[in-house]
Amino acid sequence: MEKFDIRKACKPLYGAPHGAFVIVDTSPLDYFMIDGAGDPNTALDYKTAVAALYAASFTLKFMSKAALRRDYVVPPLEGLWWAEDMMDFRLRRKDRWCWTMMIAVPGFIARPMAEQAIAKAEEKKGLPALAHLRFERLEEGQTVQTLHVGSYDDEGPVLKRLHEEFLPAHRLTPSGHHHEIYLSDPRKTPPERLKTILRQPVRPAS
């Protein structure tokens, strides 16, 4: 049984050059999502949210393999990030950050099976955060993205160039939340070697 891998099937969405920005027209994708707030390094809600996402995602993977005879690689963790005062985001005041953490769901899986996987994982794992998980489609449209290699805390200069140089030069303005796709496992990868797709939905500047 060949495994479906969303990173290979949707290469433009999960790849970008290091040190340069590219404009990408994204297609809608389905996700498991969960919302929260606070410093991802210290907030318990963040850790329990991520655990719930993986619990539902692996439950769904095995359900798909059994019921649909379609196996797949569980996609990487992703996150939407913002703050009520965006200066808190730019100045890395993480305790004031808001986030939606996500893991993509392959397009061949329908909503009923995805929602059943959440319920099944909640019954089996007993993780309270699973009660707050949802299945939702994300449509970002046109975006700008780049590959960041290094610590998450070193993203600041890249984002500064994006917002203060690239977007004005191309007459674009942000139209959605900052989006990160974590291609590396931080438990196994040194900070200086972490690979993260940084994405910003955009629209033409008025």
C-alpha positions in Angstrom: 0.0 0.0 0.0 1.6 3.3 -1.1 1.5 6.1 1.4 0.1 9.4 0.4 2.4 12.3 1.4 0.9 15.8 1.3 4.4 17.3 1.2 5.1 15.6 -2.1 1.6 16.0 -3.5 1.5 19.7 -2.7 5.1 20.7 -3.2 4.5 24.4 -3.8 2.7 24.6 -0.4 5.4 22.8 1.6 8.5 24.1 -0.1 10.2 27.5 -0.5 13.7 28.8 -1.2 16.0 29.7 1.7 16.9 33.4 1.8 14.3 34.5 -0.8 10.6 35.1 -0.9 8.2 33.5 -3.5 4.6 34.3 -4.3 2.4 31.2 -4.1 -1.3 30.8 -5.0 -2.4 28.3 -2.4 -5.2 25.8 -2.8 -7.8 25.2 0.0 -6.8 22.5 2.5 -8.7 20.7 5.3 -7.2 20.7 8.8 -7.7 19.6 12.3 -7.5 22.9 14.3 -7.3 24.0 17.8 -7.1 27.6 19.2 -5.2 29.0 22.2 -3.1 31.8 23.6 0.2 32.2 25.4 3.9 31.5 25.1 4.3 28.2 23.2 7.4 27.5 25.2 5.7 27.6 28.6 1.9 27.5 28.2 0.4 24.1 29.2 -2.5 24.8 26.8 -0.1 24.8 23.9 1.4 21.4 24.8 -2.0 19.8 25.3 -3.3 21.3 22.1 -0.4 19.8 20.1 -0.8 16.4 21.8 -4.5 16.4 20.9 -3.8 17.2 17.2 -1.4 14.3 16.9 -3.8 12.0 18.7 -6.6 12.7 16.3 -4.3 12.7 13.3 -2.8 9.3 14.0 -6.2 7.9 14.9 -7.5 9.1 11.5 -4.5 7.7 9.7 -5.3 4.2 11.0 -9.0 4.6 10.3 -8.2 5.6 6.7 -5.9 2.6 6.3 -8.6 0.2 7.6 -11.7 1.7 6.0 -10.4 3.3 2.8 -7.3 1.2 2.3 -5.4 4.4 1.9 -2.4 5.0 4.1 -0.7 8.4 4.4 2.2 10.2 6.2 0.8 12.4 9.0 1.5 15.9 7.8 3.7 18.3 9.7 2.5 20.6 12.5 1.4 24.1 11.3 0.4 27.2 13.2 -1.4 30.5 12.6 0.0 33.3 14.8 -1.1 36.8 15.8 -1.7 39.2 18.6 -4.3 41.7 19.5 -1.6 44.3 19.3 0.7 43.2 16.5 3.6 45.0 18.1 3.5 42.3 20.7 4.0 39.8 17.9 6.9 41.7 16.3 8.6 42.3 19.7 8.3 38.6 20.6 6.1 39.2 23.7 5.0 35.6 23.5 2.8 35.6 26.5 0.4 37.8 24.6 0.3 35.7 21.4 -2.7 34.0 20.0 -2.5 30.9 17.9 -4.3 28.2 16.0 -2.3 25.0 15.7 -3.2 22.7 12.9 -2.4 19.4 11.1 -3.7 18.9 7.5 -6.1 16.2 6.6 -5.8 14.6 3.2 -8.5 15.6 0.7 -9.7 12.1 0.2 -11.0 12.0 3.8 -14.5 13.4 4.3 -15.7 15.4 7.3 -17.7 12.5 9.0 -14.6 10.3 9.2 -12.5 13.2 10.5 -15.0 14.0 13.2 -15.3 10.4 14.1 -11.5 10.2 14.5 -11.7 13.1 17.0 -14.4 11.3 19.0 -12.5 8.0 18.9 -9.3 9.6 20.0 -11.0 11.4 22.8 -12.6 8.1 24.0 -9.3 6.2 23.8 -6.8 8.9 24.9 -8.9 10.9 27.3 -7.2 14.1 26.4 -9.4 17.1 27.5 -8.1 19.3 24.6 -9.7 16.9 22.1 -13.0 18.4 23.0 -11.9 21.7 21.5 -10.5 20.2 18.3 -12.4 21.0 15.0 -12.2 20.0 11.4 -12.1 23.1 9.1 -11.0 24.2 5.6 -8.4 26.9 5.3 -8.4 29.1 2.2 -5.6 31.6 2.1 -5.4 32.4 -1.6 -2.3 34.3 -2.7 0.6 34.1 -0.2 4.3 35.0 0.1 6.5 32.4 1.7 10.2 31.5 2.4 12.2 28.8 4.1 13.7 29.8 7.4 16.6 27.7 8.7 17.4 28.2 12.4 15.8 28.9 15.7 12.2 30.1 15.8 13.5 33.1 17.8 15.6 34.1 14.9 12.7 34.7 12.5 12.4 38.4 13.4 14.8 39.8 10.7 13.2 37.6 8.0 9.7 38.9 8.9 11.0 42.4 9.0 12.3 42.1 5.4 9.1 40.6 4.3 6.8 43.3 5.7 9.1 46.3 5.2 10.8 45.5 1.9 9.3 42.7 -0.1 5.6 43.4 0.3 5.8 47.2 -0.4 8.1 46.5 -3.4 5.5 44.2 -4.9 2.5 46.4 -3.8 1.1 43.8 -1.5 -0.4 44.0 2.0 -1.1 41.3 4.6 -4.6 39.7 4.4 -4.4 37.0 7.1 -2.5 35.6 10.0 1.2 34.7 9.9 1.5 31.0 9.1 4.3 28.7 10.0 4.9 25.1 8.8 7.3 23.1 10.9 9.2 20.8 8.6 11.6 19.7 11.4 11.0 17.9 14.7 12.3 20.2 17.4 12.8 17.2 19.8 15.4 15.7 17.4 16.8 18.7 15.5 19.3 21.3 16.9 17.8 24.8 16.9 20.2 26.1 14.2 19.1 23.4 11.8 15.3 23.7 12.2 13.5 24.2 8.9 10.3 26.2 8.9 8.1 27.6 6.1 7.1 31.1 6.9 3.9 32.2 5.0 1.9 35.4 4.8 -1.4 35.6 3.0 -1.5 38.8 1.0 -3.7 41.0 -1.3 -2.9 43.9 -3.6 -2.3 47.1 -1.7 -4.9 49.8 -2.3 
